[in-house]
Amino acid sequence: MDKIEHIGIAVKDLETSNKLFEKLFGAPHYKIEEVASEGVRTSFFKTGPNKIELLEAIKEDSPIAKFIERKGEGVHHIAFAVEDIEQEIERLKGEGFTVLNEKPKKGADNKLVVFLHPKTTNGVLVELCQEISTNEG
Ligand code: ZN
């Protein structure tokens, strides 16, 4: 596993939170992206070398909607960059971690992603993400 790729924060209202985090970081978000399959709209901020992702639910059964219902707004997941996501999934399963989606899926920001069940990671939702190579023409 490589560096922390980003930290995900669940918010109720993306517009409101974009303004808040813009004040906090002293810089605006640099992109907004909808991931329809996950039922979320996301925005991204850069703080130095770090990246923060805000996530807003766009439908009621979205995992973000459920998270906010249970825990309120706040830190939702920590994402780590990996070079070979399939290999890392196999390794982590071998170590006894539960992978939430067996097949990596397309996440925001041009990434293949999988999540580990927080029950097996001391309550922390861990995301693994691999950059999708863009040299396919
Ligand atoms: Zn994420």
Backbone and ligand atoms as CSV (ligand in chain L), in Angstrom:
chain,resi,resn,atom,element,x,y,z
A,1,MET,N,N,0.841,-1.187,0.000
A,1,MET,CA,C,0.000,0.000,0.000
A,1,MET,C,C,0.881,1.244,0.000
A,2,ASP,N,N,0.428,2.236,-0.750
A,2,ASP,CA,C,1.237,3.438,-0.930
A,2,ASP,C,C,0.690,4.574,-0.047
A,3,LYS,N,N,0.959,5.803,-0.440
A,3,LYS,CA,C,0.564,6.988,0.351
A,3,LYS,C,C,-0.963,7.117,0.487
A,4,ILE,N,N,-1.370,7.970,1.423
A,4,ILE,CA,C,-2.787,8.339,1.501
A,4,ILE,C,C,-3.101,9.143,0.247
A,5,GLU,N,N,-4.080,8.661,-0.506
A,5,GLU,CA,C,-4.422,9.323,-1.769
A,5,GLU,C,C,-5.370,10.483,-1.502
A,6,HIS,N,N,-6.343,10.242,-0.620
A,6,HIS,CA,C,-7.218,11.331,-0.189
A,6,HIS,C,C,-7.990,10.921,1.063
A,7,ILE,N,N,-8.634,11.898,1.672
A,7,ILE,CA,C,-9.529,11.633,2.794
A,7,ILE,C,C,-10.920,12.052,2.356
A,8,GLY,N,N,-11.896,11.179,2.591
A,8,GLY,CA,C,-13.270,11.454,2.182
A,8,GLY,C,C,-14.098,11.932,3.367
A,9,ILE,N,N,-14.856,13.002,3.144
A,9,ILE,CA,C,-15.696,13.588,4.193
A,9,ILE,C,C,-17.141,13.618,3.712
A,10,ALA,N,N,-18.034,13.040,4.505
A,10,ALA,CA,C,-19.454,13.016,4.156
A,10,ALA,C,C,-20.100,14.336,4.564
A,11,VAL,N,N,-20.811,14.949,3.635
A,11,VAL,CA,C,-21.497,16.210,3.928
A,11,VAL,C,C,-22.957,16.131,3.474
A,12,LYS,N,N,-23.786,16.958,4.113
A,12,LYS,CA,C,-25.213,16.947,3.767
A,12,LYS,C,C,-25.477,17.732,2.497
A,13,ASP,N,N,-24.768,18.859,2.378
A,13,ASP,CA,C,-25.038,19.741,1.241
A,13,ASP,C,C,-23.721,20.211,0.634
A,14,LEU,N,N,-23.464,19.762,-0.573
A,14,LEU,CA,C,-22.164,20.007,-1.198
A,14,LEU,C,C,-21.892,21.499,-1.422
A,15,GLU,N,N,-22.920,22.241,-1.847
A,15,GLU,CA,C,-22.715,23.679,-2.100
A,15,GLU,C,C,-22.259,24.387,-0.833
A,16,THR,N,N,-22.993,24.140,0.254
A,16,THR,CA,C,-22.681,24.764,1.540
A,16,THR,C,C,-21.280,24.375,2.000
A,17,SER,N,N,-20.971,23.085,1.896
A,17,SER,CA,C,-19.678,22.608,2.384
A,17,SER,C,C,-18.535,23.056,1.483
A,18,ASN,N,N,-18.785,23.172,0.196
A,18,ASN,CA,C,-17.745,23.698,-0.689
A,18,ASN,C,C,-17.316,25.089,-0.236
A,19,LYS,N,N,-18.309,25.908,0.134
A,19,LYS,CA,C,-17.995,27.265,0.598
A,19,LYS,C,C,-17.208,27.227,1.897
A,20,LEU,N,N,-17.638,26.332,2.809
A,20,LEU,CA,C,-16.963,26.201,4.107
A,20,LEU,C,C,-15.503,25.771,3.933
A,21,PHE,N,N,-15.286,24.733,3.134
A,21,PHE,CA,C,-13.927,24.204,2.980
A,21,PHE,C,C,-13.055,25.134,2.143
A,22,GLU,N,N,-13.710,25.916,1.270
A,22,GLU,CA,C,-12.973,26.921,0.526
A,22,GLU,C,C,-12.387,27.964,1.485
A,23,LYS,N,N,-13.187,28.332,2.486
A,23,LYS,CA,C,-12.691,29.269,3.506
A,23,LYS,C,C,-11.598,28.615,4.335
A,24,LEU,N,N,-11.810,27.359,4.706
A,24,LEU,CA,C,-10.848,26.643,5.543
A,24,LEU,C,C,-9.491,26.530,4.854
A,25,PHE,N,N,-9.503,26.132,3.600
A,25,PHE,CA,C,-8.248,25.875,2.883
A,25,PHE,C,C,-7.694,27.125,2.197
A,26,GLY,N,N,-8.526,28.146,2.054
A,26,GLY,CA,C,-8.083,29.338,1.342
A,26,GLY,C,C,-7.934,29.110,-0.146
A,27,ALA,N,N,-8.608,28.100,-0.659
A,27,ALA,CA,C,-8.574,27.789,-2.098
A,27,ALA,C,C,-9.850,27.048,-2.469
A,28,PRO,N,N,-10.338,27.310,-3.679
A,28,PRO,CA,C,-11.587,26.653,-4.085
A,28,PRO,C,C,-11.382,25.195,-4.487
A,29,HIS,N,N,-12.492,24.443,-4.551
A,29,HIS,CA,C,-12.410,23.076,-5.060
A,29,HIS,C,C,-11.997,23.143,-6.529
A,30,TYR,N,N,-11.358,22.079,-7.002
A,30,TYR,CA,C,-10.898,22.117,-8.391
A,30,TYR,C,C,-11.715,21.226,-9.305
A,31,LYS,N,N,-12.602,20.417,-8.706
A,31,LYS,CA,C,-13.542,19.724,-9.582
A,31,LYS,C,C,-14.722,19.150,-8.814
A,32,ILE,N,N,-15.814,18.971,-9.538
A,32,ILE,CA,C,-17.000,18.313,-9.007
A,32,ILE,C,C,-17.288,17.147,-9.932
A,33,GLU,N,N,-17.581,16.003,-9.339
A,33,GLU,CA,C,-17.841,14.835,-10.171
A,33,GLU,C,C,-18.947,14.009,-9.543
A,34,GLU,N,N,-19.871,13.547,-10.381
A,34,GLU,CA,C,-20.943,12.685,-9.901
A,34,GLU,C,C,-20.575,11.237,-10.185
A,35,VAL,N,N,-20.751,10.372,-9.180
A,35,VAL,CA,C,-20.570,8.935,-9.409
A,35,VAL,C,C,-21.948,8.304,-9.224
A,36,ALA,N,N,-22.663,8.185,-10.333
A,36,ALA,CA,C,-24.066,7.773,-10.297
A,36,ALA,C,C,-24.228,6.395,-9.660
A,37,SER,N,N,-23.297,5.479,-9.959
A,37,SER,CA,C,-23.404,4.113,-9.442
A,37,SER,C,C,-23.360,4.083,-7.910
A,38,GLU,N,N,-22.688,5.067,-7.304
A,38,GLU,CA,C,-22.594,5.127,-5.841
A,38,GLU,C,C,-23.622,6.079,-5.243
A,39,GLY,N,N,-24.340,6.768,-6.111
A,39,GLY,CA,C,-25.330,7.730,-5.640
A,39,GLY,C,C,-24.719,8.914,-4.915
A,40,VAL,N,N,-23.560,9.372,-5.397
A,40,VAL,CA,C,-22.899,10.511,-4.754
A,40,VAL,C,C,-22.448,11.569,-5.746
A,41,ARG,N,N,-22.365,12.782,-5.218
A,41,ARG,CA,C,-21.709,13.870,-5.922
A,41,ARG,C,C,-20.506,14.239,-5.070
A,42,THR,N,N,-19.361,14.417,-5.709
A,42,THR,CA,C,-18.138,14.655,-4.956
A,42,THR,C,C,-17.499,15.959,-5.419
A,43,SER,N,N,-16.755,16.584,-4.525
A,43,SER,CA,C,-15.901,17.698,-4.943
A,43,SER,C,C,-14.525,17.451,-4.360
A,44,PHE,N,N,-13.514,18.009,-5.006
A,44,PHE,CA,C,-12.131,17.779,-4.583
A,44,PHE,C,C,-11.407,19.087,-4.297
A,45,PHE,N,N,-10.625,19.049,-3.225
A,45,PHE,CA,C,-9.780,20.174,-2.830
A,45,PHE,C,C,-8.343,19.689,-2.729
A,46,LYS,N,N,-7.410,20.594,-2.981
A,46,LYS,CA,C,-6.000,20.284,-2.736
A,46,LYS,C,C,-5.501,21.157,-1.603
A,47,THR,N,N,-4.782,20.527,-0.688
A,47,THR,CA,C,-4.091,21.281,0.353
A,47,THR,C,C,-2.647,20.816,0.320
A,48,GLY,N,N,-1.780,21.629,-0.260
A,48,GLY,CA,C,-0.403,21.169,-0.469
A,48,GLY,C,C,-0.443,19.886,-1.274
A,49,PRO,N,N,0.270,18.828,-0.798
A,49,PRO,CA,C,0.300,17.583,-1.563
A,49,PRO,C,C,-0.938,16.714,-1.299
A,50,ASN,N,N,-1.823,17.171,-0.433
A,50,ASN,CA,C,-2.941,16.328,-0.009
A,50,ASN,C,C,-4.230,16.660,-0.747
A,51,LYS,N,N,-5.113,15.685,-0.719
A,51,LYS,CA,C,-6.371,15.819,-1.424
A,51,LYS,C,C,-7.520,15.481,-0.480
A,52,ILE,N,N,-8.551,16.299,-0.528
A,52,ILE,CA,C,-9.740,16.065,0.284
A,52,ILE,C,C,-10.933,15.918,-0.657
A,53,GLU,N,N,-11.726,14.892,-0.402
A,53,GLU,CA,C,-12.916,14.634,-1.202
A,53,GLU,C,C,-14.147,14.867,-0.328
A,54,LEU,N,N,-15.058,15.715,-0.766
A,54,LEU,CA,C,-16.344,15.856,-0.067
A,54,LEU,C,C,-17.365,15.007,-0.812
A,55,LEU,N,N,-18.222,14.323,-0.065
A,55,LEU,CA,C,-19.225,13.467,-0.689
A,55,LEU,C,C,-20.613,13.815,-0.197
A,56,GLU,N,N,-21.516,14.028,-1.154
A,56,GLU,CA,C,-22.912,14.325,-0.850
A,56,GLU,C,C,-23.772,13.233,-1.499
A,57,ALA,N,N,-24.761,12.754,-0.767
A,57,ALA,CA,C,-25.673,11.741,-1.321
A,57,ALA,C,C,-26.593,12.385,-2.343
A,58,ILE,N,N,-26.823,11.684,-3.460
A,58,ILE,CA,C,-27.810,12.204,-4.420
A,58,ILE,C,C,-29.032,11.293,-4.484
A,59,LYS,N,N,-29.017,10.216,-3.686
A,59,LYS,CA,C,-30.245,9.441,-3.525
A,59,LYS,C,C,-30.301,8.851,-2.112
A,60,GLU,N,N,-31.521,8.499,-1.715
A,60,GLU,CA,C,-31.732,8.135,-0.313
A,60,GLU,C,C,-31.019,6.864,0.114
A,61,ASP,N,N,-30.829,5.921,-0.826
A,61,ASP,CA,C,-30.196,4.663,-0.433
A,61,ASP,C,C,-28.689,4.672,-0.697
A,62,SER,N,N,-28.161,5.843,-0.951
A,62,SER,CA,C,-26.714,5.961,-1.137
A,62,SER,C,C,-25.999,5.658,0.187
A,63,PRO,N,N,-24.831,5.011,0.121
A,63,PRO,CA,C,-24.073,4.729,1.353
A,63,PRO,C,C,-23.779,6.001,2.159
A,64,ILE,N,N,-23.632,7.123,1.473
A,64,ILE,CA,C,-23.359,8.384,2.174
A,64,ILE,C,C,-24.595,8.848,2.957
A,65,ALA,N,N,-25.762,8.686,2.360
A,65,ALA,CA,C,-26.998,9.055,3.069
A,65,ALA,C,C,-27.134,8.224,4.341
A,66,LYS,N,N,-26.837,6.923,4.218
A,66,LYS,CA,C,-26.948,6.030,5.384
A,66,LYS,C,C,-25.920,6.384,6.447
A,67,PHE,N,N,-24.719,6.711,6.003
A,67,PHE,CA,C,-23.651,7.086,6.935
A,67,PHE,C,C,-24.053,8.317,7.739
A,68,ILE,N,N,-24.560,9.349,7.040
A,68,ILE,CA,C,-24.931,10.600,7.714
A,68,ILE,C,C,-26.099,10.373,8.673
A,69,GLU,N,N,-27.015,9.510,8.260
A,69,GLU,CA,C,-28.145,9.165,9.124
A,69,GLU,C,C,-27.659,8.565,10.450
A,70,ARG,N,N,-26.682,7.680,10.351
A,70,ARG,CA,C,-26.171,6.990,11.543
A,70,ARG,C,C,-25.205,7.833,12.356
A,71,LYS,N,N,-24.295,8.509,11.682
A,71,LYS,CA,C,-23.179,9.142,12.388
A,71,LYS,C,C,-23.106,10.648,12.243
A,72,GLY,N,N,-23.888,11.199,11.325
A,72,GLY,CA,C,-23.784,12.631,11.055
A,72,GLY,C,C,-22.661,12.908,10.073
A,73,GLU,N,N,-22.463,14.179,9.763
A,73,GLU,CA,C,-21.412,14.546,8.825
A,73,GLU,C,C,-20.046,14.291,9.464
A,74,GLY,N,N,-19.034,14.110,8.613
A,74,GLY,CA,C,-17.689,13.949,9.146
A,74,GLY,C,C,-16.831,13.039,8.298
A,75,VAL,N,N,-15.663,12.695,8.856
A,75,VAL,CA,C,-14.719,11.854,8.114
A,75,VAL,C,C,-15.382,10.517,7.796
A,76,HIS,N,N,-15.366,10.147,6.521
A,76,HIS,CA,C,-16.060,8.958,6.057
A,76,HIS,C,C,-15.095,7.837,5.705
A,77,HIS,N,N,-14.025,8.155,4.994
A,77,HIS,CA,C,-13.050,7.118,4.646
A,77,HIS,C,C,-11.661,7.695,4.427
A,78,ILE,N,N,-10.677,6.794,4.502
A,78,ILE,CA,C,-9.303,7.146,4.152
A,78,ILE,C,C,-8.927,6.290,2.952
A,79,ALA,N,N,-8.448,6.934,1.906
A,79,ALA,CA,C,-8.114,6.220,0.676
A,79,ALA,C,C,-6.601,6.128,0.516
A,80,PHE,N,N,-6.139,4.924,0.209
A,80,PHE,CA,C,-4.717,4.702,-0.028
A,80,PHE,C,C,-4.498,4.351,-1.494
A,81,ALA,N,N,-3.442,4.890,-2.044
A,81,ALA,CA,C,-3.077,4.562,-3.423
A,81,ALA,C,C,-2.425,3.189,-3.448
A,82,VAL,N,N,-2.777,2.390,-4.452
A,82,VAL,CA,C,-2.103,1.107,-4.663
A,82,VAL,C,C,-1.733,0.999,-6.140
A,83,GLU,N,N,-0.687,0.230,-6.411
A,83,GLU,CA,C,-0.244,0.097,-7.806
A,83,GLU,C,C,-1.041,-0.966,-8.543
A,84,ASP,N,N,-1.334,-2.063,-7.824
A,84,ASP,CA,C,-2.041,-3.178,-8.459
A,84,ASP,C,C,-3.178,-3.601,-7.534
A,85,ILE,N,N,-4.357,-3.099,-7.831
A,85,ILE,CA,C,-5.478,-3.247,-6.913
A,85,ILE,C,C,-5.909,-4.713,-6.769
A,86,GLU,N,N,-5.882,-5.464,-7.865
A,86,GLU,CA,C,-6.280,-6.883,-7.809
A,86,GLU,C,C,-5.364,-7.648,-6.861
A,87,GLN,N,N,-4.086,-7.400,-7.000
A,87,GLN,CA,C,-3.092,-8.081,-6.180
A,87,GLN,C,C,-3.255,-7.708,-4.705
A,88,GLU,N,N,-3.553,-6.435,-4.468
A,88,GLU,CA,C,-3.714,-5.949,-3.096
A,88,GLU,C,C,-4.982,-6.546,-2.459
A,89,ILE,N,N,-6.042,-6.704,-3.250
A,89,ILE,CA,C,-7.269,-7.328,-2.761
A,89,ILE,C,C,-6.969,-8.761,-2.319
A,90,GLU,N,N,-6.251,-9.483,-3.149
A,90,GLU,CA,C,-5.898,-10.871,-2.809
A,90,GLU,C,C,-5.076,-10.927,-1.534
A,91,ARG,N,N,-4.090,-10.034,-1.445
A,91,ARG,CA,C,-3.225,-10.002,-0.272
A,91,ARG,C,C,-4.043,-9.735,0.999
A,92,LEU,N,N,-4.940,-8.736,0.929
A,92,LEU,CA,C,-5.694,-8.339,2.120
A,92,LEU,C,C,-6.728,-9.393,2.512
A,93,LYS,N,N,-7.327,-10.032,1.515
A,93,LYS,CA,C,-8.250,-11.133,1.824
A,93,LYS,C,C,-7.506,-12.248,2.531
A,94,GLY,N,N,-6.303,-12.520,2.062
A,94,GLY,CA,C,-5.462,-13.535,2.690
A,94,GLY,C,C,-5.129,-13.197,4.136
A,95,GLU,N,N,-5.097,-11.900,4.433
A,95,GLU,CA,C,-4.798,-11.450,5.804
A,95,GLU,C,C,-6.060,-11.373,6.660
A,96,GLY,N,N,-7.203,-11.707,6.070
A,96,GLY,CA,C,-8.436,-11.771,6.851
A,96,GLY,C,C,-9.324,-10.548,6.785
A,97,PHE,N,N,-8.990,-9.603,5.916
A,97,PHE,CA,C,-9.841,-8.419,5.775
A,97,PHE,C,C,-11.027,-8.727,4.860
A,98,THR,N,N,-12.146,-8.054,5.120
A,98,THR,CA,C,-13.321,-8.239,4.274
A,98,THR,C,C,-13.394,-7.112,3.251
A,99,VAL,N,N,-13.434,-7.514,1.994
A,99,VAL,CA,C,-13.526,-6.539,0.912
A,99,VAL,C,C,-15.006,-6.344,0.591
A,100,LEU,N,N,-15.452,-5.088,0.526
A,100,LEU,CA,C,-16.880,-4.818,0.310
A,100,LEU,C,C,-17.327,-5.121,-1.115
A,101,ASN,N,N,-16.491,-4.791,-2.090
A,101,ASN,CA,C,-16.805,-5.173,-3.471
A,101,ASN,C,C,-15.654,-5.999,-4.026
A,102,GLU,N,N,-15.983,-7.204,-4.450
A,102,GLU,CA,C,-14.939,-8.130,-4.922
A,102,GLU,C,C,-14.239,-7.597,-6.170
A,103,LYS,N,N,-15.032,-7.018,-7.054
A,103,LYS,CA,C,-14.476,-6.448,-8.292
A,103,LYS,C,C,-14.237,-4.971,-8.076
A,104,PRO,N,N,-13.040,-4.485,-8.382
A,104,PRO,CA,C,-12.816,-3.037,-8.300
A,104,PRO,C,C,-13.805,-2.313,-9.197
A,105,LYS,N,N,-14.317,-1.174,-8.727
A,105,LYS,CA,C,-15.250,-0.425,-9.576
A,105,LYS,C,C,-14.738,0.976,-9.838
A,106,LYS,N,N,-15.317,1.603,-10.834
A,106,LYS,CA,C,-14.872,2.932,-11.208
A,106,LYS,C,C,-15.380,3.944,-10.196
A,107,GLY,N,N,-14.439,4.632,-9.555
A,107,GLY,CA,C,-14.802,5.668,-8.596
A,107,GLY,C,C,-14.589,7.037,-9.209
A,108,ALA,N,N,-14.626,8.056,-8.363
A,108,ALA,CA,C,-14.391,9.412,-8.848
A,108,ALA,C,C,-12.909,9.578,-9.190
A,109,ASP,N,N,-12.614,10.611,-9.964
A,109,ASP,CA,C,-11.235,11.023,-10.205
A,109,ASP,C,C,-10.409,9.972,-10.951
A,110,ASN,N,N,-11.069,9.273,-11.877
A,110,ASN,CA,C,-10.350,8.318,-12.724
A,110,ASN,C,C,-9.624,7.219,-11.950
A,111,LYS,N,N,-10.332,6.597,-11.019
A,111,LYS,CA,C,-9.722,5.564,-10.186
A,111,LYS,C,C,-10.553,4.291,-10.191
A,112,LEU,N,N,-9.852,3.171,-10.068
A,112,LEU,CA,C,-10.510,1.917,-9.731
A,112,LEU,C,C,-10.466,1.818,-8.215
A,113,VAL,N,N,-11.598,1.487,-7.588
A,113,VAL,CA,C,-11.626,1.511,-6.130
A,113,VAL,C,C,-12.259,0.252,-5.538
A,114,VAL,N,N,-11.811,-0.092,-4.344
A,114,VAL,CA,C,-12.496,-1.081,-3.505
A,114,VAL,C,C,-12.479,-0.544,-2.076
A,115,PHE,N,N,-13.456,-0.999,-1.305
A,115,PHE,CA,C,-13.523,-0.608,0.098
A,115,PHE,C,C,-13.374,-1.841,0.978
A,116,LEU,N,N,-12.741,-1.660,2.119
A,116,LEU,CA,C,-12.631,-2.737,3.103
A,116,LEU,C,C,-13.686,-2.509,4.173
A,117,HIS,N,N,-14.298,-3.594,4.624
A,117,HIS,CA,C,-15.347,-3.453,5.630
A,117,HIS,C,C,-14.775,-2.908,6.937
A,118,PRO,N,N,-15.371,-1.818,7.451
A,118,PRO,CA,C,-14.818,-1.196,8.666
A,118,PRO,C,C,-14.810,-2.129,9.888
A,119,LYS,N,N,-15.639,-3.171,9.846
A,119,LYS,CA,C,-15.621,-4.127,10.963
A,119,LYS,C,C,-14.277,-4.822,11.075
A,120,THR,N,N,-13.576,-4.931,9.949
A,120,THR,CA,C,-12.288,-5.634,9.969
A,120,THR,C,C,-11.103,-4.676,10.050
A,121,THR,N,N,-11.401,-3.353,10.122
A,121,THR,CA,C,-10.304,-2.374,10.175
A,121,THR,C,C,-10.509,-1.370,11.317
A,122,ASN,N,N,-10.913,-1.878,12.461
A,122,ASN,CA,C,-11.089,-1.042,13.659
A,122,ASN,C,C,-12.002,0.158,13.425
A,123,GLY,N,N,-13.025,-0.050,12.590
A,123,GLY,CA,C,-14.011,1.012,12.418
A,123,GLY,C,C,-13.671,2.047,11.362
A,124,VAL,N,N,-12.508,1.880,10.717
A,124,VAL,CA,C,-12.113,2.837,9.691
A,124,VAL,C,C,-12.477,2.289,8.315
A,125,LEU,N,N,-13.261,3.043,7.571
A,125,LEU,CA,C,-13.556,2.629,6.202
A,125,LEU,C,C,-12.342,2.959,5.337
A,126,VAL,N,N,-11.710,1.898,4.827
A,126,VAL,CA,C,-10.490,2.071,4.024
A,126,VAL,C,C,-10.829,1.871,2.552
A,127,GLU,N,N,-10.405,2.810,1.745
A,127,GLU,CA,C,-10.566,2.702,0.299
A,127,GLU,C,C,-9.194,2.466,-0.323
A,128,LEU,N,N,-9.142,1.548,-1.262
A,128,LEU,CA,C,-7.918,1.389,-2.052
A,128,LEU,C,C,-8.207,1.962,-3.418
A,129,CYS,N,N,-7.287,2.713,-3.973
A,129,CYS,CA,C,-7.535,3.207,-5.318
A,129,CYS,C,C,-6.316,3.133,-6.201
A,130,GLN,N,N,-6.591,2.711,-7.405
A,130,GLN,CA,C,-5.548,2.601,-8.419
A,130,GLN,C,C,-5.905,3.530,-9.561
A,131,GLU,N,N,-4.948,4.339,-9.940
A,131,GLU,CA,C,-5.134,5.245,-11.069
A,131,GLU,C,C,-5.421,4.428,-12.334
A,132,ILE,N,N,-6.463,4.803,-13.065
A,132,ILE,CA,C,-6.734,4.121,-14.331
A,132,ILE,C,C,-5.798,4.720,-15.378
A,133,SER,N,N,-5.037,3.851,-16.010
A,133,SER,CA,C,-4.072,4.379,-16.984
A,133,SER,C,C,-4.826,4.967,-18.164
A,134,THR,N,N,-4.355,6.092,-18.641
A,134,THR,CA,C,-5.085,6.824,-19.680
A,134,THR,C,C,-4.375,6.722,-21.021
A,135,ASN,N,N,-3.439,5.778,-21.115
A,135,ASN,CA,C,-2.686,5.664,-22.369
A,135,ASN,C,C,-3.257,4.590,-23.296
A,136,GLU,N,N,-4.583,4.458,-23.258
A,136,GLU,CA,C,-5.219,3.447,-24.098
A,136,GLU,C,C,-5.724,4.059,-25.403
A,137,GLY,N,N,-5.316,5.284,-25.663
A,137,GLY,CA,C,-5.711,5.957,-26.886
A,137,GLY,C,C,-6.909,6.761,-26.584
L,1,ZN,ZN,ZN,-12.712,8.343,-1.807
